[in-house]
Amino acid sequence: MIKGLMGGANIVVNGGNTSMPYVSMSNGNMSNPMQGMLRINGSDMQVWDGSGWITISTSYATVDLSPDAQSVLQWAREQRDKQLEYVRMAKDNPAVQNALNAIKHAEAQLDLIAKLSKDYENEGVVTSP
């Protein structure tokens, strides 16, 4: 039985219930050895409190991603779909293929320039304000 759920980074948990029925131990287990025993009755879980069966309350928790995580995933889906559409179009359209090649070339240049700039800064030649 899951007693509780906790969320973490970008995980949101709503709902749930951690309350359990109270079963007094004052009567003592020697006189009533079934006290605290659990059973399933139909779709209910019940506990024997020494004098009768108590239905344990049920609840359902909802586990979801945070709005920020959902937004990032949606953005990634849109970027993926856009890229797949460009690749599909490039098969039949040389102008689209040329544009994609130009983008790849520009990204390679940007990566190289950024790496050189970082190396230059790390050597102490450029200081940040």
C-alpha positions in Angstrom: 0.0 0.0 0.0 1.3 3.4 -0.9 1.0 5.7 2.1 1.9 8.9 0.3 3.4 10.5 -2.8 5.9 13.4 -2.9 6.8 15.3 -6.0 10.3 16.3 -7.0 11.8 18.7 -9.5 9.2 19.4 -12.2 6.9 16.7 -10.8 3.6 17.9 -9.3 1.4 15.6 -7.0 -2.2 16.7 -6.3 -4.8 15.0 -4.2 -4.1 11.9 -2.2 -5.0 11.1 1.4 -2.7 9.8 4.1 -5.3 9.5 6.9 -5.7 6.0 8.4 -8.5 4.8 10.7 -7.6 4.8 14.4 -7.4 1.3 15.9 -7.1 1.5 19.7 -4.7 -1.0 21.3 -6.3 -0.5 24.7 -8.4 -3.6 24.4 -5.2 -5.6 23.9 -4.4 -8.1 21.3 -4.6 -11.0 23.7 -8.3 -10.7 24.1 -9.0 -9.8 20.5 -6.2 -11.2 18.2 -8.1 -9.9 15.1 -7.8 -6.3 16.1 -5.9 -4.4 13.3 -6.5 -7.1 10.8 -7.2 -6.0 7.2 -9.6 -7.4 4.6 -10.9 -6.5 1.2 -14.7 -6.3 1.1 -15.8 -5.7 -2.5 -13.7 -2.8 -3.7 -13.1 -1.5 -0.1 -10.2 -2.2 2.2 -11.3 -2.5 5.8 -9.6 -2.8 9.2 -11.0 -4.5 12.3 -10.9 -2.1 15.2 -11.8 -4.7 17.9 -15.6 -4.2 17.6 -16.3 -3.7 13.9 -14.9 -3.3 10.4 -13.9 0.3 9.5 -13.6 1.2 5.8 -10.3 2.8 5.0 -10.8 6.0 3.1 -9.7 5.9 -0.5 -8.3 8.6 -2.6 -6.5 9.1 -5.9 -3.4 11.2 -6.4 -2.6 12.9 -9.7 1.0 13.0 -10.8 1.9 15.4 -13.5 4.8 17.5 -14.9 5.1 21.1 -13.7 3.8 23.8 -16.1 7.4 24.7 -16.9 8.4 21.2 -17.8 5.2 20.8 -20.0 6.1 24.1 -21.7 9.6 22.9 -22.5 8.3 19.6 -23.9 5.8 21.4 -26.0 8.5 23.7 -27.4 10.7 20.6 -28.1 7.8 18.9 -29.9 7.2 22.0 -32.1 10.9 22.3 -33.0 11.1 18.6 -33.8 8.0 18.8 -36.0 9.2 21.9 -37.8 12.6 20.2 -38.5 11.0 17.0 -39.8 8.8 19.1 -42.1 11.8 21.0 -43.4 13.6 17.7 -44.1 10.5 16.3 -45.8 10.2 19.4 -48.0 13.9 19.4 -48.8 13.5 16.0 -50.6 11.4 17.7 -53.3 12.6 21.3 -53.2 16.3 22.1 -53.9 15.8 25.7 -52.5 14.7 24.2 -49.1 17.7 21.8 -49.2 20.1 24.7 -49.9 18.6 26.7 -47.0 19.0 23.8 -44.6 22.6 23.4 -45.8 23.2 27.1 -45.1 21.7 26.7 -41.6 24.0 23.8 -40.8 27.0 25.7 -42.1 26.1 28.8 -40.1 25.6 26.7 -36.9 29.0 25.1 -37.4 30.6 28.5 -37.8 28.7 29.8 -34.7 29.9 26.8 -32.6 33.5 27.3 -33.7 33.4 31.1 -33.0 31.8 30.5 -29.5 34.5 27.9 -28.7 37.3 30.2 -29.8 35.8 33.0 -27.8 35.6 30.9 -24.6 39.1 29.7 -25.1 40.3 33.3 -25.5 38.4 34.4 -22.4 39.8 31.4 -20.4 43.4 32.4 -21.2 42.7 35.7 -19.4 43.0 37.9 -22.4 39.4 39.1 -22.1 37.9 40.0 -18.8 34.3 40.2 -18.0 33.0 43.5 -16.6 
